[in-house]
Amino acid sequence: MNNYDNLLDKMELNPPCSNEIINEVEKNLKFCFPKDYLNFLLTGNGGEGWVGENSYLSLWKIDEIISLNEAYEINEFAPGLILFGSDGGLNAYAFDSRNESTIVEVPFIGMDLIEVKNCGSNFVEFLKFLNKSG
């Protein structure tokens, strides 16, 4: 059991992903995902649902991260961020590669590094942050 399983019990997770896909995406992004996020991917390759009572979370499949970051033109509007999901609405969640893998929230509309809000220093802290939000 992972230290985040109870935080994801209301989410519908996709089947796990392989280490080969993870390695390929990390190589293309020139970024190493945090260990606790990698452990999550080996449990569920993305998914969506509620974290706590008031926070909805949509986690993208690892093999969609590159194309979705390109579609949102992240390198132009918020360089250094790697989007990996959203709240299902106006905000995206991202790893901030400029700051030792801190996880941040950034609005899809008006996306700018000035707008980022810290949501935790790792994936577990991020889930705990969402669990307490609202």
N, C-alpha and C positions, 0 to 999 in steps of 0.2 A: 504494500500500500504506500502510495506517495503522500507527502505532507500536504497535498492540495486536493486529493480525491474528494473530500467532503465539501470543498468549495465548488466542485464541478458536478455535483450530484443532480442538478436540475438541467444540465446541458445534454444535448444530443451530440455525441462525438462521432466523427468519421472513423473508419478503420485506421489502424496505425500505419505509419509511413516507414519506409526502409532507410537504413543508414546510407545507402547509395544515393538516394534522392536528396537527402540532407546534405551530403558531401558535395553533390553537384551544385546545389543552390548556394551553399556557402562559398564555393569556389567562384561562381559567377558574380556573387555580390561582394567578394573579397571581405567577408565578414563572418566571424564565428559566433553563432547563436549561444546564449547563455546555457549552461548545463541543465538547469531545471526546465527550460523551455524544450531542449532536446529530449529530455526524459518524457515530457508531455507528448511530443510528436510520436514517440514510440508507443504511446498509449492511445492517442487519437490525433489523426492528421487534420486538425481543425474541427470545427463544430460550432453550434450556437445554442443559446438558451440563457437562463437567468443565473446570475451569481449573486446570491443574497436575495433580498426582497425587491430591490429597486434598480439593479444594474443588469441590463441586457448586454450580452457579449457575443459577437460573431468573430470567430477565429478563422482566418483563411487557411486553406490547404497550403503546405509549404511549396508545392509545385506551382502555385498561383501567385506567390508573393512577388516574383520578379515582374511578371506581366502587369499585375495590378499597380505596382509602384511606378512602372513606366506609364500606365494609363493615367495615373494621377499626377504625372510629371513631378514626382517628388524631388528629383535632383535639381530641378529649376526653382521650385517654390520653398523647399525645406531640405537643403542638402545636409546629409549626415543622418537623416532619419530613414528607417526602414519600416514601412507600414506592415503590420501583420494581422490587423483586424479592425473592428469598429464596434461602436455601441448600437449598430443597426440603424443609426440615424445620422446626425450631423458631425460626429466626431470619430476620428481614426485613432488607433493605438499603434505606437511605433517604438522600436528600439532606437535609442539615441546613440549612434556609434561614436559621437564626439565626446561622450561622457560615460565611459566604462559600462556600456550596456544598460544604462538607465532606461526605464520604460516611461513613455510620456503619452499624453493625449494632445491631439492637435485637431483643430476644426478643418473639415473638408473644404468649406467655403472660407476664403481668406487665409488659406494655409500659409503659414509663415513661422519661422523659427521664434519670433517674438511671442507667438501665441501658445507655445508649448507649456504644458502643466505636468509636473512630475507625478507619476503614479506608482513609483516604487523602484527599488534598485535591482530587483530580479522578478522572475515570473511569479513566484509564490507571493511576494509582497504586493505585486500588481493585483493578483486575485483577491488578496485580503483587503486591499484598498477598495476594490469594486464591491466586495461583500459588505463593507461598512458604509459605502456611499448611499446617498439618497436620503 
